[in-house]
Amino acid sequence: MRQLGLLLVVNEPPATMEEELNAWYDTEHIPERLSIDGFMSASRHMSTTRARRYLALYDLTEVAVLQSAGYMAFVGERFTPWTRRILSRTKVTRIEAVQTYPGDALLVAAPRHLILRWSGVGDGALADIEAGAKRCFLGKPGVTQLRVFAGSGADAGSAFAIVAGTTKLETLLDSDASNGLAKHLGVIESYAPY
């Protein structure tokens, strides 16, 4: 089964840079990333509960794209001056993952996306996380997509679910359906399209 990669990036700019961060993403960063072989899609979202908290999701042909020559041509010493300026002043959380369920789905457009993150879980727990997420979200009114991911690289030992839909998706989360992994669930955050 094909398993797509994911790059998830959360940006928290200072108030004085919020407009510039959005201009940078729209005019430089997203077009630059989509020019790299292996970047299949890019989408931006904003938190529904936290001011100045933005989410960028990149679907990848595989997580190894983030080690490719094409990607490396744009990072580190090769950052543009504008990228250096933005990154030096913005709190950035960057997560790499591999899509385990359904494996090959691209993010669908929806008015809401719920991000769930479990940390400190072993490989054996991934099946339980996936089963619990399916019980909570699959076939429920207002849910249009469920994708589950295993953290990769520095994010190994974590798991993620991205739920797309039209309703307050967090109300569908049932701790009893998480197969005893509720203590590992550390992030529950809702986003709307940017």
Secondary structure as UniProt FT lines:
FT   STRAND          5..12
FT   HELIX           15..17
FT   HELIX           18..24
FT   HELIX           25..29
FT   HELIX           30..34
FT   TURN            37..38
FT   STRAND          39..47
FT   TURN            51..52
FT   STRAND          54..60
FT   HELIX           63..67
FT   HELIX           69..72
FT   TURN            73..74
FT   HELIX           76..78
FT   HELIX           81..89
FT   STRAND          91..101
FT   STRAND          112..119
FT   TURN            123..124
FT   HELIX           125..137
FT   TURN            138..139
FT   TURN            141..142
FT   STRAND          143..151
FT   HELIX           153..155
FT   TURN            156..157
FT   STRAND          158..165
FT   HELIX           169..172
FT   HELIX           175..178
FT   TURN            179..180
FT   HELIX           182..184
FT   STRAND          185..193
//
